[in-house]
Amino acid sequence: MFNPKKALITGVLLSAFLAPFPAIAADDLVVARVNGQEIHKSDVMRELAALPPQLQQVPVEQIYPQLLDRMIDAKLLIAQGYAEKVNETADFKERMKRAEERIITDVTLREKIKPMVTDDKIKALYDEIVKHSTPEEEVRARHILVKTEKEAKDIIEQLGKGGDFNKLATEKSTDTASAQQGGDLGYFSKKAMVKPFADAAFAMKAGEYSKTPVKSDFGFHVIKVEDKRKSKPVELEKVKPQLEAKVSDQAANEYVETMKKNAKVERFGLDGKPLVETKPEAAPKK
């Protein structure tokens, strides 16, 4: 089982160090003092934001005491390091230089590509994806899930006598989530459901219900198909963050390639000898 206490790392996280430094609010609370050195609430929130995704899912109240302890430990180590002039050693200076270069790379790239990531480019990428996507057939169905075949046959018999599917689903379905909605599963694609259920649902016409029980690993289903349609593209706003990231990547690559064209770049192998660049073959003429 995942243990957040063991997963916490000590010291200042590099990702937090690289992240943009937020402005300190006037009401930023002091959450600890270490030999007079203050740790603020904003410091804790920055550390939380830099933790791995799985740790960020842990409630703040649960992870806070351990995180604060690590931050206190870091304050003590930092003070001891300065006292021993660790910051004047060759190792420290080399590592600081590398950290500085990473920050410069990050900030420079972010500032250069910011004006290149426009809503028009995001929309153009979205339109291109939609253009080449193939709509899937979708079914909207209800179901009644029971444990035995006999129960399913009894329900089918009641439906044949005019029974109300929605009411029977609410009363008898063991799928409590959909039962509250009269058995409604909404729209789904064929691959979204287990095969026996999907095969039966997609073989039926809108308005029909299954005349024989449909067996799956979950039990026995009685299915009613409400509607059929072709899937629609996901709305732009729902996928905008992913598209923005993709446009950002493209912009970053374009910017770096532009710099390469104006730079003298020499490449050498692990043996120190110059690497022979291979040019891509030209496309055959038609």
N, C-alpha and C positions, 0 to 999 in steps of 0.2 A: 504494500500500500504506500502511496505517495506520502512522504513525511516532510512538511514544510520546514520544520526546525532543522533537520539535517541538510536540507537543500540550500539554506541560506549561506551565502559566501561572506567571508570576512573582508574588511577593508572597503575602500571606496571603489565602486564599480566603474570600469572604464566607460561603459555605455552611458552612465549618468554624467561622467566627466565630459563626454563628447556632445551631450545633448545641449540645446540652447539654454542659457541660464535665465530662468524666469525672474521677473521683477518681484522684489520682496514686498509683500503687502504691509500696510501700516499696522495691521492687527495680527501680524505673524507671531504666533505664540512660541515661547521658549519651552521646549519639552525636556531639556536636560542641560546641566552645566558640568563641565569637566575641568577642574582646576581653573574655574573662571571663564573657560571657553564655552560659548553657547551653541547649542544645537536647536534649530528652529523647526517648526512644523513643516515649513516649505522644504527643508533639507530631507525630512523623512519622506515627503510626498515625491520628491525627485528620485530618491532611492527606490521607492515602491515602483515608480514608472519604469525604472531600469531593470527590474527583476525579470526573469524568464516568464513567458506567457502563462505557464501552468501555475506559477506562484502568484501571479496577479489575479488569478481566479479565487484565491484563498481570501476569506473575509479579513479586512484590515485589522479588526480587533484581535483576530487570532494570531496574525503574523507580527503585529506591532511590537510586542515586548521583546521578541528575539531580534528583530531588526534594529530596535533602539540600542540593545546591548551591543550589537556589532558596530554600530556607529560610535558608541562610547569607546569601545576597544580601539576603533580607528583613530579617534581623537588622541588617545593615550600614545598610540604608536607614532602618530604624526609628531606629537610634541617631543617624544623620545628621539625620533629621527632628526629633527631640527637641532636638538641639544647635542647630538653626536655628529652634526654637520654632514649627515648623509647626503643632503642636497648639493654638497660640493664634490662628491665622488664622481669618478669617470662613468661608472655604471649608471648613476642617477641622471647625469647630463645626457648620456646617449639615449636612455629611455624617454626622457623628457623631449628630446629632439624628435623622436619617432612619434610620440603622442601629439606634439605640436604639428607635425607634418600631416597626421591623420585629421586633425581638427581643421587645418588650413584647406586640405583637400575637400573635406565635407562642406565647409562654409563657402568656399569658392564655387564648387559645383552647384550647390543649392542656389546661390545668388545668380549664377549665370543661366541656369535652366528655368528659373522662376518665370521670366517673361515669355519663355518658349512653350510653357504648358498652359495653353489657352482653352477656353470652353469650346471654341470652334474645332480645335484639334481633337479634343475628347469626343465631341459629337461626330466628327468624321470617322474616328476609329470605331465608335459604336455603330454607325451606319454601315461600315464595311463588314463588321462581324455579323450584323443582322442580315446583310445582303447574301452572305455565304452560309447562313445557317439554314438547316432543313427543319421545317415545322414537324413536330411529332403529333401523332394522334393521341388525344386525351379522352378519358372517360370520367364522368362524374357519377359516382355510385354510392348506394347505401348498403349496409350489410347487417346481418344479425348473426352473431357468433355464439355457438353453443358447444357443449362438450361432447354430446353424442349424436349419432346419425338419426336416432329415433326422435330426439327433440327437434332436429332440423326438419324432418319429415312432417312432424306435427304442425310446425309453423307454416310450412308450405301448404298443408291442408287448410289451415285457417285462412291463409291468403286466398286460396281458391274459393273460399266461401265469402269473400269480400272483406276479410280482415284488413285493418289499417297497418301498413308496413311500419310507418314511423312509430306508432304506438307500441307495436310488438317489439320493435328494436329497443325502445326505452325500457320496456318491462322485462325483456328476456335476454338481451345480448350481454355476454360476459365481457365484451369490449366496452368498459365503462366510459371511456373518453368519448367514443362516437355515439354511444347509447344516449348520452345527454342531448345529442343533436339529432335524434331519430335515426341513428345509424349512419349519418352523413359522413362520407370520407373526403368530400370535395373532389376536385379534378386531380387526376394522376395519370402518369404515363405508364406504359406496359411494364417497363423495367423497374418501376418504383414499387411494384407489388410482387409477392411470391408467385411463382409460375402457375400453380393450379388456379389461384384466385384471378390472376391477370388473364389467363387463357379463357376462363369462363366469362369474365366481365366484358372483354373485348369481342367475344363472339356473339354477344347479345345486342339487341336493338334498344334504342331509347324507349323507356316505358315498360320493358320486360323485366321479369324477375326469374330467378333460376327455379326450374321445376324439379330439380334433383339437388340434394345437398352437395356442396363443394368442399372436399376434404383438403386441409393443409396441415402443417405442423402445429398450428394454433388451435385446431378443432374443426368443427363443421360450420360452413357459412351458407346463409341464404342471401343472395345478392340481388339488388334491384338497380338497374341502370337508369339514371335520370337524364343524362345528356351525353352527347359526343361532340367533339370539336377538334380543331387543329390548334396546337399550342401557339401562344403569342410570345414574342420576344420579351425578355425581362425589361422592365422600365429602366430608362437611362439612369435615373436618380438612385436606383437600387444598386447599380454596378459602377457608379461614377468613381468611388474611391479606387477600385481595382484598375479601371481604365486610366485614371489619373496617374497611378503608379507606373503603368505600362508606357504612357506618353512621356513620363519623366525619364524612364530608362532609355527610351529612344532618343530623347533630347540630349541626355548625358552622353550617349554613345556618339551622336552627331557632333557635339561640341568637342569631345576628346579627339575624334578623327580629324576635325578641322585643325586643331592644334598640331597634330602629328604631321599634317601636310606642310606646315610651316616650320617644322623642327628638323634638325639633323639627328636622326636616331641610328645608332650602331648596335648591332646585336652580336653577342658572342656565345658560343657553346660552353658547356661545363669544363671543357678542356682549354678554354681561353681562345680558341680559334674563331674567326669570324663566321657567322652563320650565313649560308647562301640562301637568299630569299627566293622563294618559288612564286612566280606569278600565275594567277588562275588562267586556265586555258580559255582562249576566245571562243565564243559560241560559233558553231559552224554556220557558214552563210547558206541561205536558202536559194 
